[in-house]
Amino acid sequence: MSTKRTLIEPDHPVLSLRRQCELLGLNRSAWYYAPVPESAENLRLMRLIDEQYTRTPFYGWPRMTAYLRQDKGYVVNHKRVQRLMQIMGLQALYPKPRTTLPGTAHRRYPYLLRGLAIEQPDQVWSADITYIPMTQGFMYLVAILDWFSRYVITWQLSNTLDGLFCLDALQTALQQGRPEIFNTDQGAQFTATAFTQTIEQAGSRVSMDGRGRALDNIFIERLWRTVKYEHVYLFEYASVPELEAGLNTYFHFYNYERRHQSLGYQTPARVYLARRARLK
């Protein structure tokens, strides 16, 4: 990793930083990442907030402040909790983590999944972003999930909430297939014209959650709880390459080895790939 970084020339006259990372097999998030300048105590608080929010996504800053004071014994005021939740991308006014920033001037897309029977793979995909704690900072994780099989089509890390890493993940996913419907929340990353146009140009329909409706994207919300309880909270990742390698191992396990009760104790990959093969 460090050897590859020395080969990167940010001011290269011909090759963009992105292209240099691609040529070197280096994830761009690893190049851009710098430790978040938060104190060790704030990072501990942020991890506790993340763990509690994963359990109770309806908690805003008042309940979160009470939890940190009464259950964990921290002397912390509500302004500090509000600031940390904002950094983490958690919005106190809504019943779900707002790791996506609200878009303002964007085309309004309807929610297309209410009452819809999900009967086959690639009928509905959805995407979302979550906060991933590290020992000396944090990253953001985006994943694209097939609703029928719970199969994770692709995922990507970033140290910022800009929309580029979400667009990169979408383009990677569309190389593997095309959904009939692509569902997201109304965050700025997903309402960006480049993102929605990419979906529509692939021949898919765009669906968006109602504001603050945590259950509109329920399967990927469940994915986040599974990833965090079964992997992220069990490890103390100190660097992005370690985190990336760990998540790569976990998502392979999740797709190809972890059996889901809702799938008749089959794996997501078995359901997704076998059913796709029969449909062709």
C-alpha positions in Angstrom: 0.0 0.0 0.0 2.7 2.5 1.0 4.8 1.6 -2.1 1.8 2.2 -4.4 1.1 5.6 -2.7 4.6 6.8 -3.5 3.9 6.2 -7.2 0.9 8.5 -7.2 1.5 11.9 -8.7 -1.4 14.2 -7.7 -0.3 16.8 -10.3 0.4 14.4 -13.2 0.0 16.3 -16.5 -1.9 13.4 -18.3 -3.3 10.9 -15.8 -5.9 11.9 -13.3 -5.5 10.7 -9.7 -8.5 8.4 -10.2 -6.9 6.8 -13.2 -3.5 6.4 -11.5 -5.3 4.6 -8.6 -7.1 2.3 -11.1 -3.8 1.5 -12.9 -2.1 0.7 -9.6 -5.0 -1.4 -8.2 -5.3 1.1 -5.3 -8.7 2.0 -4.0 -9.0 5.8 -4.2 -10.5 5.9 -0.7 -7.2 4.6 0.7 -5.3 7.4 -1.0 -7.6 10.2 0.2 -8.0 8.9 3.7 -6.5 10.9 6.6 -7.2 10.3 10.3 -10.2 12.2 11.5 -9.1 15.0 13.9 -11.3 13.9 16.8 -10.2 13.1 20.3 -9.9 9.6 21.6 -12.9 10.2 23.8 -15.0 11.6 21.0 -14.2 8.5 18.9 -15.3 6.3 21.8 -18.5 8.3 22.1 -19.1 8.0 18.3 -18.7 4.2 18.5 -21.2 4.0 21.4 -23.6 6.3 19.5 -23.3 4.1 16.4 -23.9 0.9 18.3 -26.9 2.3 20.1 -28.3 3.8 16.8 -27.9 0.4 15.2 -30.1 -1.0 17.9 -32.5 1.9 18.1 -32.5 3.9 14.9 -35.3 6.1 16.2 -33.0 7.7 18.8 -32.4 11.4 18.3 -29.9 13.5 20.3 -32.1 13.8 23.5 -32.4 10.1 24.0 -28.8 9.5 22.9 -27.5 12.1 25.3 -29.5 10.4 28.1 -28.1 7.0 27.1 -24.5 8.2 27.2 -25.0 9.9 30.6 -27.2 7.4 32.4 -26.1 4.0 30.9 -22.5 4.7 30.0 -21.5 7.3 32.7 -20.2 10.0 30.4 -20.5 13.7 31.4 -21.6 15.0 28.0 -23.9 17.8 27.0 -26.5 17.7 24.2 -24.6 20.1 21.9 -21.6 17.7 21.8 -23.8 14.8 21.0 -25.6 16.8 18.3 -22.2 17.7 16.7 -20.9 14.1 16.8 -24.1 12.7 15.3 -23.9 15.3 12.5 -20.3 14.3 11.7 -21.4 10.7 11.6 -24.3 11.5 9.3 -27.0 10.7 11.8 -30.0 13.0 11.6 -31.9 13.4 14.9 -35.1 14.6 13.3 -35.7 11.4 11.3 -36.2 7.8 12.4 -33.2 6.5 10.5 -29.5 7.2 10.2 -29.2 10.1 7.7 -25.7 9.2 6.3 -27.1 10.6 3.1 -27.4 14.4 3.0 -30.8 15.7 1.9 -31.0 16.8 -1.7 -33.0 20.0 -2.3 -33.5 20.9 -5.9 -33.9 17.5 -7.5 -36.5 15.6 -9.4 -39.0 13.9 -7.2 -39.3 10.2 -7.8 -42.2 8.1 -6.3 -41.7 5.1 -4.0 -42.5 2.1 -6.2 -42.2 -0.8 -3.8 -45.3 -0.4 -1.6 -47.4 -3.5 -1.9 -45.0 -4.9 -4.7 -44.4 -8.6 -4.6 -40.7 -9.3 -5.0 -40.6 -12.5 -7.0 -37.2 -12.7 -8.7 -33.6 -11.5 -8.6 -32.8 -8.1 -10.3 -36.4 -7.0 -9.8 -35.4 -4.5 -7.1 -32.0 -3.3 -6.1 -31.4 -0.8 -3.3 -28.5 1.3 -2.0 -27.7 3.0 1.2 -24.7 4.4 3.2 -23.6 3.7 6.8 -21.0 4.9 9.2 -18.1 2.5 10.0 -16.1 3.2 13.2 -12.3 2.7 13.2 -9.8 3.0 16.1 -8.4 6.4 14.8 -11.3 7.7 12.7 -14.1 6.4 10.6 -15.2 5.7 7.0 -18.5 5.5 5.2 -19.7 2.4 3.4 -22.2 2.2 0.5 -23.7 -1.1 -0.6 -26.1 -2.2 -3.4 -28.4 -5.1 -2.5 -30.7 -7.3 -4.4 -34.0 -7.5 -2.5 -35.1 -10.9 -3.6 -32.0 -12.8 -2.6 -30.4 -10.3 -0.1 -27.2 -10.7 -2.3 -24.8 -7.8 -2.0 -24.1 -6.8 -5.6 -21.2 -4.5 -4.7 -19.9 -2.2 -2.0 -17.4 0.6 -1.6 -15.7 2.7 1.1 -15.2 6.5 1.3 -13.9 8.9 3.9 -16.3 11.6 2.8 -20.1 11.8 2.0 -19.6 13.1 -1.5 -21.6 11.2 -4.2 -18.6 10.0 -6.3 -18.2 6.7 -4.4 -21.9 6.0 -4.7 -21.8 6.6 -8.4 -18.7 4.4 -8.7 -20.5 1.6 -6.9 -23.6 2.0 -9.1 -21.5 1.8 -12.3 -19.7 -1.3 -11.0 -23.0 -3.0 -10.1 -24.5 -2.3 -13.5 -21.6 -4.1 -15.1 -23.1 -7.3 -13.4 -26.7 -6.8 -14.2 -29.7 -4.4 -14.5 -32.6 -4.1 -12.0 -36.1 -3.3 -13.0 -36.3 -0.9 -10.1 -33.5 0.8 -8.2 -34.5 2.2 -4.7 -32.7 4.7 -2.5 -33.5 7.4 0.0 -33.6 11.0 -0.9 -30.0 11.8 0.0 -28.1 14.2 -2.2 -25.7 11.4 -3.2 -28.6 9.4 -4.7 -30.7 12.3 -6.1 -27.7 13.7 -8.0 -28.5 13.9 -11.7 -25.4 11.8 -12.6 -26.7 9.0 -10.3 -30.3 9.0 -11.4 -29.5 9.4 -15.1 -27.1 6.4 -14.9 -30.0 4.3 -13.5 -32.4 5.5 -16.2 -29.9 5.1 -19.0 -29.5 1.5 -17.9 -33.3 1.0 -18.5 -34.2 0.8 -14.8 -36.9 2.8 -12.9 -35.9 5.0 -10.0 -37.7 4.6 -6.7 -37.1 6.8 -3.6 -38.2 6.4 0.0 -40.5 8.9 1.6 -38.6 11.3 3.8 -37.9 9.8 7.2 -39.4 6.4 6.4 -36.9 4.0 7.8 -38.9 0.9 6.7 -39.0 1.9 3.0 -35.5 0.4 2.5 -35.8 -2.3 5.2 -33.7 -5.0 3.7 -30.5 -2.9 3.5 -31.2 -1.5 7.0 -31.1 -5.1 8.2 -27.9 -5.7 6.2 -26.2 -2.9 8.2 -27.2 -4.4 11.5 -25.9 -7.8 10.3 -22.5 -6.4 9.1 -21.9 -4.4 12.2 -22.9 -7.0 14.8 -21.2 -9.9 13.0 -18.1 -8.1 11.9 -17.4 -4.4 12.3 -18.0 -4.3 16.1 -15.8 -7.4 16.6 -12.7 -5.9 15.2 -10.6 -2.8 15.9 -9.5 -1.7 12.4 -6.7 0.9 12.4 -6.2 1.4 8.7 -8.3 1.6 5.6 -6.5 -1.3 3.8 -7.2 -3.5 6.9 -10.8 -2.5 7.0 -11.2 -3.0 3.3 -9.7 -6.5 3.4 -11.8 -7.4 6.4 -15.0 -6.3 4.7 -14.1 -8.1 1.5 -13.7 -11.3 3.6 -17.0 -10.7 5.4 -19.1 -9.9 2.3 -17.8 -13.0 0.6 -18.9 -15.0 3.7 -22.3 -13.1 3.7 -23.0 -13.8 0.1 -21.6 -17.4 -0.3 -21.7 -19.0 3.2 -24.1 -17.3 5.5 -27.5 -19.0 5.4 -30.6 -16.9 5.8 -33.7 -18.2 7.4 -35.9 -16.1 5.1 -34.3 -17.8 2.1 -35.0 -21.3 3.4 -31.5 -21.5 4.9 -29.9 -21.0 1.5 -27.1 -18.5 0.9 -27.8 -15.2 -1.0 -25.4 -16.2 -3.8 -27.2 -19.6 -4.3 -30.6 -17.9 -4.6 -29.4 -15.0 -6.7 -27.2 -16.9 -9.1 -29.3 -20.0 -9.5 -32.5 -18.1 -10.1 -30.8 -15.7 -12.5 -29.5 -18.7 -14.5 -33.0 -20.2 -14.7 -34.5 -16.9 -15.9 -32.0 -16.6 -18.8 
